[in-house]
């Protein structure tokens, strides 16, 4: 495992993390690791593409919305896209 040294931590931040660690029954180090893990997990989730139920939902949430893109459905030939 790697180690990280933190310097010049404001007293108020140190106290807040210390209180949080006590409330969560963790050591100060354990609490800091938990905070970092949560932050890394949140960032990973933000970078993952959304899963959509169907194409229409994906298009409605896409940057193409409002671009004038028209989708017409035709049962015989599939979808035609006009610009």
N, C-alpha and C positions, 0 to 999 in steps of 0.2 A: 504494500500500500504506500501511497505517496503522502507526504506531509505538506501542509501549508502553514505559513506563519503570517498572522495578521498583526499589523502595527497601527498605532494611532486610532484605536477604536474609541469613539466617544463614550464617556462614562454612562450616559443615558442609554445608549445602544447596548452596552455590555450588561447593564442592569436589566433591560427589557428581555434580552435573550436568556439571562440567568433565571428570571422569573418564569419565562415560558418553559425552560428546561425543567424547572421544578414542577410546574403544573402538568407537564407531560411525562413526569417520572423518568427523566433522562439526565445524563451528564451534560455539561455545557458543550463539550465536543460532540456528543451524540445529537444534541439539538441543532447545532450548526450544520452537521452532516444532513439531518432530516430537512432542514430549510433548503440546503443546496440541492438535495435530491428532488424535492418538490418543484423548485425553480427549473431544474433541468427537464423534468417530466412535462411541465407546463409548456416549455419551449418546444419540446419534441411534438407535443400534441398540436401546437399552433402551426408547425411546419408540415404536418401530414395533410394530404388532400382530403376534402370532405367526401364521404360516401353518399351518393344520391340514390333515391329509389328509382328514378327514371330520368331520361334525357331532358325532359321539359324542366324539371326542378334544377338540373345542372345548368341549363341555359339561362334560366331566370336569375340564377345567382352568379352568372359569369360576367366578365367585363364586356361581353358582346351585347348585353342588355342595353337597349336604347341606341344601338348602332344602326338600326334600320334593317337588320337581318330579318327576313321573313321565311318561315318554314311552312311549307304546304305539304300536307299528307295526301298521298295517293295510294290506294290499296293495291293497285296493279303494278306500279313502278317504284314504290317506296317513297322516299322523301326527296323533294326538290328544294334546293336552296337558291334563293334569289338575292342579289345584292342591289 
